[in-house]
Amino acid sequence: MDVTDRLDPVLTVAAAHASDVDKEARFPIEAVDALRASNLLGLTLPVSVGGLGGGPRDLVRVVSALAGACGSTAMIYLMHISAAMPLAAAPPPAFPNLLGDLATGRSLGSLAFSEAGSRSHFWAPVSQPSEDADGIRMIAKKSWVTSAGQADVYVVSTRSPDAAGVDLYAIQAHTEGVAIDRAWAGMGFRGNESCPMTFDLTLSPDQRIGPAAGGFDLMMGTVLPWFNLGNSAVSLGLARAAVEAAVRHTTGARLEHLDTSLSALPTIRAQLAKMSIDLAMAAAYLDQCADRVAEPQDDTPLHVLGSKAASNDAALRITDAAMRVCGGAAFSQQLQIDRYFRDARAGHVMAPTADALYDFYGRAITGHPLFDAPAAE
């Protein structure tokens, strides 16, 4: 799929406002409005609902490019896609037009999974609703919700009322009982409004996504593959932008007393080479992972686990090297490498964290169960 004509105008808008979004820690409304108009919010949704019918490779391309322009915009976009995919897999009867709204830009979606009680173990919510004559009574406190107060619909996880599993629900932003607990202030992705939120309301069973107690399977089988691929693409988009900025700076900056550029120094060239090779290797692995998600094979779960961890770590190494190679110019913020550096670190600790994914990968290749039994109550 060639999305260039749709993507280029969005990248122009996102890049023009990226520095201000980061400096002011404000939601990138201009870039999000451009995404709404581009139809790219429906990139991976079916053509039958107004989407573009794209696949994993398309997601990697679009998210990586967005991250190079504005990391906050890329993460907002990724969370929209990650919310849209389980809704496409199991549309909730309460909202028959929701997929079309998500696909065409009328609605922006986001996930509300993580809770303080289970921290980065997003697959294990501790909030548990109860059923009564009026419906499903939910009080769920979510610790990190991208696009909080900006999204039009949230995919929210809880334990099932009988504690036998996990449920996912679609909740519209204007619903009474949906509230932001405090403002977002972050080191990286400063414009993505990852605020804690409280959902204190009564739900209809028709808002459930998929069967009762079926949320865990949707989390692992639908959300995780798309989110991990997209998060990997964000990391590599930031890393690629850092490499390009470092090359531009070191080839353009002069050492006047030697009448040469910084890139004439062997130590600088060696670091640039390492960064470029590291990026190329990580990008090749991510492409392989995207192909495995598009056409699942026996080793697809390993690729899903490994993609985010490998890309996150590559971005840490590459952006760190870019800061060192560019020296004071990078620390003065004129190159924007400091923004790539900070955003890369935010992605690394985003659930599931890289360390958790390495553990899961290790469990899988050594024959251990992926998940420990929950503590007895």
Phi, psi and omega in degrees: 000131177260109182255012188305313183296330178279324187280320187303315178297325178294318180297321179298314180293314182298316181293324182295331184252358188299315182296318180292320177302316180291314182296316184270354183051052182242154179297133183281068188300325181297314180292322179293321176297322177294322176296318179301318183285338186279344188072005179288344174296342176258021186310312186258005180269156185297149177299329183298338178252010179101003179278183183258352177068026182283168182241191183302319179298321179296319179298315180301316181296311185292314183293320179299316179295318178298319181297323178294333178273314182200111182299321180297317178298319180299318181289322176299316179296315180299318181293329174296311180298318182295329175281325184290326187293316175293329176294325177288325181288327183212076184301130178287131183301335183294338186230076185295337182260004188296316182299318178297322178293319178292323183289323188263000176095359177290334180230139173254131182252164175202164178262147172228083185250308191293142177226151181300327184291335178238000172051233186286356175279071189297338183283357185235071178297149178257343177291141183222115180282172176232155179258137174218189184296335183272346181140219183251114184270115184244134164230104183234124176258118183254135190271331180221113178231104177298143182064026179302129181079354180245330179290156178264338179212142180241138170264112190247136179256147171212168166291154176289155184306327179266008178065016182276350182185203181240141175242149172244141180228147171266124182232124180282145188297328184279001182293135177297134182103357175264118187217147173270131185277321177199164185288158180271133173215109186231162176284321179233169185045052191290347181256006188268004174053051180276069185272155167288145182224156174240134175245102184239093190196172176252129185253155169272144175304335180290350176274352180291140178262110182083185183287162176303136181063019181258008184293326181299317179297322177292320177302311186279323186270338183240305185293310187300313179301314181290319180294315181297319176299314182294319179295322175300317180294323175300312181302314183286331174295319176295317180296318180296319178297323179293319177298313181297319179294321180293320178295315179302314183293312185288336176275337181265329181286141186249144166260095189295327182290342176250356183052051180209171179269165176300328183288352175285345179283128181302324181295322178292314180300321181296318179294319178297321179296316179299318179298315183294318179292317178302316179296315181297320179294315180295321180294321179296319178294320180295321177299319178296319178298317180299320178296323180292325178289322179293320180230085188304140175229180183301328183266008180303316179302323178296318179294321178299318179291317187282334188299310182294315182299314182294316181291320177302313181293322177299319179295323176298313181295315186289316180290328175296315179296322179297320177298318182288319181296320184270352171057226185299329179297324178290320181288338180278356175077001184290338182264349184070005178295328178298327178291316177298320180299312182290318180296322180298323180288328177294319180295328183295324183264004179284133184294140355286130184296159180301318181297320177297320180294322175298320178297315179299317180299315179297321176299316183296317184279348178252006175081014178271150176297144183293324187239132175288154177296139180295153179296143179291143181268000000 
